[in-house]
Structures are given as C-alpha cells and as structure tokens.
Amino acid sequence: MMRIALGRSPKSGGVTLLVSVVILGALIMSSGAGTLAAAQATPAAGATPAAAASITSEPFGDVEGQSVDLYTLTNANGMEVKIMTYGGIVQSINVPDRDGQMANVALGFATLEEYVAGNPYFGCIVGRYGNRIARGTFSLDGKTYRLALNNGENTLHGGEKGFDKFVWGATQVPDIQNGVALKLSRVSPDGEENYPGTMMVDVTYTLTNTNELQIDYHATTDKATIVNLTNHTYFNLAGEGSGTVANQQLQLNASNYTPVDETLIPTGEIAPVAGTPFDFTTATAIGDRIRDGSSEQITFGRGYDHNFVLDRPSPDDTSMIVAGTVTDPESGRTMEIRTTEPGIQFYSGNFLDGTITGPSGKVYRQGDAFALETQHYPDSPNQPNFPTTVLQPDQEYTSTTVYAFSTS
Ligand code: BGC
C-alpha cells in the first residue's frame, strides 16, 4: 500500500492540468510594462481601502538572453510586494508601522545585475532541496545520486544552479476574492543538478487585503525524487538597512530542534529546546543568547542556523498551524508565520559580512536580518527518523506558508 508522506498526497489528474496551466501561462505572459488587471478588493475589517488591489509588471533586465520581469503586487491598504521572475525573488515588502509609516522589511538589491552577480539567496524560491544534504549524496530506490558540493563538503539549497537562479514563467491568477496572486511556474528537467525526475513546479504568491503574503508550492514528478521547497526572504521588521535585528522578539511554537555537526548537518537527534538558547517558546529578543559561548550549537551556527521542529498534534499532521511570531518593539511591526510544514529554519543572518549594500544605500552586516524558512528538516533523505521528502510519480507535493503582517 502506498504510504502518503507529509505534504505529499495522491495525484488527481494533476499533470495534464498543470501542463495546460504552464502552456496557457506562457501564452499570456506579459511582456513589457503595464497594469495586468485590477483585482476585486475586499476591504479589510476596520480599514478604509485606498484602492483596488492590483498587479503591474515592468521589464527588469536580462539573464542569459532571457528577459526578467518585476511584478508589483499592491493590496487595498497600500501594502506592496515586488517579485521578480528571476528565482521568484521577493525583492521588497513594504508594510506600515504602528503610525502608518511604510518601510521595506526585506533585504535585497536595487538591480537584477546585483542579484545575478552572486547573493546569499535573498528572497528567492529555494529548490529542489532547501538547506543541506550531507556530502551531496542520497539514495533512492537502490540508486545513489551525487549532487554538487557547493557548501564545503555538503550540498546547500539545490546545488550550483538551484531554483533561485532560473527565470520562471509568470501569470496573474484571476478572480482572487481578497487580494491578488501571481503564479510562477517552471519545468525542472530530469537530471537537473543530478536530481532524478522531470519536475513540474509552481509557486503562487498571494497578497491579501488583510496584509498577508501567502506562498503556495506545488510539484509533481515523473520519477521518484526528493523535494523540499521554501522561500529565503531575509526580514528586518524595522526596515532593511536599519541595523541589527537583535532587539526583535521571536516566538516559535517549537519545543524541539535538530542539533547539527560543525558542517551544519543534523546529527539525527530531535532535542528539546528547554534550558538552551534555542528556547523561543516564549517571546525572546533574537540577540539575548546569540553570543552564548557555552553552547556548542551556537558556535557551530555562528549564531542561529538551525531547524526547529514545530509542535504538531501528530507526526503526520499537515494542517496549517502558527509556527511563530516576530515583533519589532520600536516600530510595532509584527509578523506571524503559519505553515503546513513540519519544520522552520531560523537563520540569524550570520554570514552577512558588510560586503553587500542594499537599495537604501546601507551595508548589511552580521545579524542585520533573520530568515524563517518553512521546510522539511535538512538532510532528510539521509535521516530515516525525519519526515520523508520523497515524492513519487503518483503523488502531489503541496506546501503553504503565510507571512501575516500587523502592528502592536
Ligand atoms: C542556511 C545558512 C546559509 C543561508 C544562506 C540558510 O538557509 O541554513 O547556513 O548561510 O541559508 O545561504
């Protein structure tokens, strides 16, 4: 009998439908600047909407002869998210503080050239496999696969050319009741980066009129493969370029985490956070314990770079749960994260080293942002006690994450 894995359910005639969507998408893909459509806007409770939600697009340059578009999603409250077809990268997220002052809370660059020249996965879709695979090796159905070693002796975020470095097809999703949505699609060929199976992938970004950025991931394959998709936005709720996130308060509904070795590969242990710097079960400033030299795990990560095991009623549960909340006490900006995934990688921007200048002209230094990447656990293909990341041809991979913004 087929075992249905977390976030992997039996397929329902999905391939044909998906192919049609991709072809249709390619046909109606916008070229050049312009407003695609104004979506129907539903006023947020208690808010006076300024305008209908909309999506516009503009050319953003070329990569290897392919043109890249930058889409601007604006909701009825004026919250704005910019997403480019290169890597599905979220370039900016403009949200109000408690006084209504807007700031861009996502790190990034002003130009495409800077993204292409090399960047630490700012805002992108990560795939096929988010985070690390030990020594770039895994076995499936008796066959061993070897991936590019692009992070010391391990594979990180898909390999040399992961999903973050391709130009995706884009279409606006019609008839969204409470906002606007952009669907990005690509076909990842059999053998890309040495992963087996042709994978049809789409990622839909929805901006709601209640200030939520929802990301829906969907994939199918024609051969057994592995998949672990996430988004790699670096957040600073005080605004990108405003300095350290040390005072921003993080709360995670995670009683356990997966400790790592010195190369950041999980040891296989599911360890309680209680009594360690990893206990964020109650809201704690990110910087409070980040220099705790008595924790080997903190020194391995150069701060936080760990997968947290989200508290769920059962290991097979894939319902949407609140993973956690981050609040910036100064601006009052708050972000709640909800997800169907079993884990979340909390990365405290440890490798930002002052060599990158953001769009506001400020240099990014260590700890100037955090990422909260919803995911299956790192190195799952080599860890039998972790939830599986195998996707079979008769299954559909689905995953949903919401970043919900408000003020306090
Ligand atoms: C990883 C970090 C890495 C960062 C940027 C995170 O998901 O866990 O180790 O430096 O992504 O690539």
Boltz pocket constraint, residues with backbone or C-beta under 6 A from the ligand:
constraints:
  - pocket:
      binder: B
      contacts: [[A, 120], [A, 121], [A, 131], [A, 264], [A, 305], [A, 306], [A, 345], [A, 347], [A, 351], [A, 373]]
      max_distance: 6.0
